[in-house]
Amino acid sequence: MKGLRAILLFAPLVVSLVAVACVPASSPTAQPSAAPSQSKPVGSTAASAQPVPSQPVGSTAASAQPAPSQPAAPPSKIRFTTTGGRGRIPISLVQKLGLDKKYNISIDLTIPANVDAMHTALVGGATDVIVTGWTNAVSYRSRGVPMVAVYPANSFLYDVIVAKDSPMKDFGDLRGKRVGTFATPASATTVLWAMECREIFGFDPYKEAKVQDGAATLLLQLLERGEIDAALLLDPQATVALAGGRFKSIGEIGEIWEKNKGQKLLATTIVSTDDFVKKNPEPLR
């Protein structure tokens, strides 16, 4: 497995702003005064012969003064929750490029204990936007939960990690082993991994191996202590484990699927709720 892993990013949608140029109105053109007649009418004076300066109708000296500036509107607040790793990249990119200030939004980032805690926070109204597998959004929606995917996030780039001295070489060697996964059985990541085990490597991990799910940090600790034989991890835990030299990857699920099926699959999406999308269309854009 390569030391440094390529990360496929999908930056948030950037909204184009159209600047409207304000062109000041031109002053009316003064008409040339008629030449004075040789004969002066009765009662005329020199003063009456002087031209009267033209002035636009309704103009006053006060109208030339600049209008007072309006106070800036408070930023739109978005509570954003992701399990970490690549899920933080869109937010980091927005803040680094100053897009939050440009579009007057304030982002509060929260890292949950696990995927289930993130879903619970969105359903319970404790957060506004999450990054999760598209299968999770579909599953919740089918059960009447008003989750809605608003933008794609990233593709599958998750490794199954084992000890460096392990004889295991690919997913086929996981038969009969203790395997941990950071996502639940219904998540897009675990579903794809289990599908690869069945369709490509010829065994059902939920029938022919012992699978448990938990937080990625906990799984890495269990792997280090030898309490599990392999772990399906996300970043940064996977990258940290590989960089340390004590572990190796026996397969990256997105790469395996693309190599064998010829398809590059979407892993996660940016998800919100119907109510938040309806009330905050501009900040989400």
N, C-alpha and C positions, 0 to 999 in steps of 0.2 A: 504493500500500500504506500502510496506516495506520502512523503512527509508533510507537505502542505497541501490542503484540500481546496479545490476550486469551489468557490461559493457563487451560486447563481442568485442574483438579486433582482427583485422587481421593485423599483422605487415607486413611491406614491405618485398618483396622478397629479401633474403640475397644471394648474389652471392659468390660461393665458389672460392677461389683462390688456384691455384696449384703451389707450390714452386718447381722450377727446380734446382736440386743440381748440382753444377759445380765441377767436379772432375779434379784436376790438372794433366796434363800429366806427366807420369813418365820419368825420365831421362834415356837415352839409357845406357844399361849395357856394361861396358868396357870389351872387350875381353882380355883374358890373353895373354901377349906377348910371342912369341916363345923363347925357350932357345937359347942363343947365341951359335953359332958354335965355335968349338975349333980353327979353322983356320980363321984368319981375312982376309977379302978381301983386295986387294991392295987399299990403300988410305983411309981406315977406321980409325976413331979416336974414342976416348972415348966418345966425345960429341955425336957422331952419335948413340952410343949404348944406350943413355938415352931414356926412353919411353916418347912419346909425349902425353900430356893430351888430352883425347877425349872431343869433344864439339859438341853439337847438331848443325846440319846444320842450318845456318841462325841465330843462337842465338848470342846476343850481350849483353853487360852489361846494355845497355839502356832498353832491353826488360824485365829486372827484375823489373823495376820501375812500380808502380801502375798507371793505367790509370786515368786521371783526371775525377772527378765526373761530371755528367751532371746536369744542373740546373733543379729543379723540375718543372713539367708542371703545369700551373695554373689550379685551380679547375674548374670543369664543373658546371655552374650555372643553377639552376632550380628555377623558380618562381612558388611557390605553394600557391594556394588559397583555403580556406575552410571556411564554415560558423561558425566554432568553435565547441565547445563541443568535441565529440569523434573524429571529423575530424582532430583535432590537435594531437591526440595520436600517429599516425605513425611518424610524424615529431619529436615529443618529444622523442620517442623511439630511432629513428635514432641518434639524437644528444646526448642523454644520454649514449648510448652504443659506441659513437665515430665512428659510421659507416660512417658518412659524411667525417671524416678525413681519415679513412681507405681506402675509395674508391674515395677520392679526389673530392668530390662534395660540392657545396655551395648552401644552400637552403634559399631562401627569402620567409618568410611566410607573407601572407596578409589575413586579415579578412574582407570580404565585408559587405555591409549593409544588403543584403539579397541574396537569391538564384539567382534571376534574374540578379543581378549585377555581380555575379560570372560567370554565363553563358556568359554574355556580354563581360566580361574581356577575357575569353578564345577565343571566336569567334573573338574579335577584336585584338587579339595578345598581350594583356596587361599582360597575365599570361601564363604559360606553362602547368600546371597541376592543376586539381581541384578534389574535392571529391563531387560527386553528385549522385542522384538516377539513377539507371540503366535505368529507363523509360525515363529520360531526354536525356541520351545519344542516346537511340534508336530513340526518337522523332526527335532530331536534325539531326541525321544521315539520317533518312528517307526523310528529307527536303533538303538534299544535303550539309549540314554542315559537314565538315570533322572531326567530333568528333570520338574518338575511346577509348573504355574501355581497360585499360592495366592490371588491377588487381582488385579483389574484395576487398571491404573495410570493411563493417560491416553489421550486420543483423538489423532488426527492433527492436528498444528499445525506443519507443516514447510514452509518456503518454498524456492522455487528463486530464487536471487539472481543478478543480472547487474549489470554496470556501469551507472551511472545514465544515461550517454549512449548506451547500447546501443539499437539499433532494435528489439530483440526485445520483444514485448508479451505473449506467452503461450507455452504449451508447444509449440504448433505450430511456433514459430520455432526450436525446438531441433534440428530436422532438419538433419543435416550438421554439427552443432556439437560441440565438446568439452565434455562435461558430467561434473562430479564429483559423487559422492554419498558421504555419510559412512557409509552402511551397505552391506553386501554385497548381491549380486544376489538372494539368497534371503531377505533381511530383509523384514519387513512394509512398511517405508517405501519401499524401492526397488521392491518388487513392486507396490504401489499406484501409485506414480508411473509405472512402465512400463505398467501397465494403462490408466491415464488417457491416456497418449500414444497407445496403440493404439486404445482404444474411443472416445475423445472427440476426439482431435486427428488421428487417421488415419495414424500411422506407428509403426514399431517402433524404439525408441531403440537397441536392441542390434544392429540391422541397418542403421539409417539415421543413426546418430550414433556418436560415439566416447565411450563411457562408462567411467569409471574410479572406483574407490572408494578412500577413504583417510580419515584422521582429519580431523575438521571444521576444526581449527586449520590443518592443512596445506592443505586445499582453499581456505580463505579466503586464505592467502598466495599460492597459485597463481592465484587469481582476481585478486588485487591486482596481480600481475606480468603478467597477461594470458596466462598459460600454459594456462588453460582459459577457456571462454566463459561458463559458468554453473555453479552449484554448488547442490546440494540439501543444505541445512544444518539443523542442529538448534540449539536455544538452549543457551547464550547467544550463540553465534557469529552466528546470523542476526540477532538483535536488535541486537547491537553493530554489525554491518555496516550495517544499515538506519539506525540512529541516527547513524552517522557522516556520512551525507549523500553518500557516494560510490557507493552501490549502491541498487538498487531490487528489489522482488520482482515476478516475472511470474506468480506463482501460489502459493497455499498448498494442498497436496494434499488436506487434509481438507475444506476449503471447496469446492474444485472438485468433489470426489466428491459431497458432500452437495447441491450446487446442481444437478448433472446427474443424479444417481441417487436423490436423496431419502433417503439413508441417512447416519447419523452412525456412523462405524466406530471400533472399538477399535483402538488402535495398539500399546500395550505392556501387559505384565502383570508382576507381581512373581513371580519364579520361584525355586524352590529345588530340592532333590533329595529323592528318596523317603526316604533315610536321615535327613537333617536334619529333615524334617517329622515323621517317626516319633518321633525322639528329643526334639524340642523343640516340641511342639504349642502349649503355652501362650505362649512368647515370640512365636511367629509370629502368634498371634491378636492 
